[in-house]
Amino acid sequence: MDPDLSDEDSVVDLSFEAESPLAPLAELLERLPSCDWLLQGDGQQIFFPPSEAPGRPQEPRCWSSFLEHRVPVVTEEVAREALLSFVNSKCCYGSAAAGNLIIQELKPQTLCRYRLETFSESRISEWTFQPFTSHSVDGPHRGASPRLWDIKVQVPPMFQEDTRKFQVPHSSLVKQCHKCHGRGCYKCSGCHGAGLARCPSCSGAKRRARQPRRCQLCSGSGRRRCSTCSGRGSKTCATCKGEKKLLHFIQLVIVWKNSLFEFVTEHQLDCPAELLAKAKGENLFKDENTMRQTIELIPLTEVHYWYQGKTSVYYVYGTDHKVYVVDYPERYCCGCTII
């Protein structure tokens, strides 16, 4: 380990996670005296925020606004304009029915949509490694490793999911590469270290089948330079990148996650719930802390109408007056018009 170290402790932001076809043996990584509490069992542990973590103070709520808030009522004029706008957006819908139908009754309802977004943070500690390139080693000789929730990091904006990885201070160890046993390379599997491999053209026979002349690809030697190792007979260790040593350290993985729960109050009108879940509503209440709660009022109006001797219904929903209609009287086949 390098004794010439800076006095300033820091948390190293990892831009990648080292990968290897073979993990180091557990006994290679002796317990760090300052990190016994970090790892348990299989070398990985999940930590959640301490229960005493303070939240932002709650602001006083004015519940009277619940009673005073009102959503504008959909009139016959608004209902007809909403239907006309809807049919004009459809290539196979005629607008005559929307303009001439007789509206008989409007049945309005106001629904509530409740959303709860929970922003949580979890922390995982685990052993990982990367090639050792003779840089400073932040090992246990610099002091005890901090507890995971004492490590200060920049938190992303509220309710935006993210995952970041950090090196736990004072947890580093330098070990011989467990893949190549400290050699930095290993024997090529293609030529078994010879640097030459059997000629792919003549399969080592020096002449191609049923041809008296010697193989032109290998000049009759039956061997070609190994394409796997370019004739070197060995390959650079992919685990240590030829450095012969690995820097092992405890990695802190922080996951910020946003969980969403949504509920729309029940109603007696035959309008699909999935449309109401996406409908625009009027914000009635909003409370934002580590949990964000919103309550929206969603207007829904059932429109009963008469057209050419038949009665039917359509629905106007949301503050932007979207329309849902089951059996519109002027629907045509795609690409043709019926007059």
Summary of the structure (lengths in Angstrom):
residues: 339
radius of gyration: 35.4
end to end distance: 88.3
largest distance: 102.2
contacts: 900
relative contact order: 0.23
helix: 11%
strand: 35%
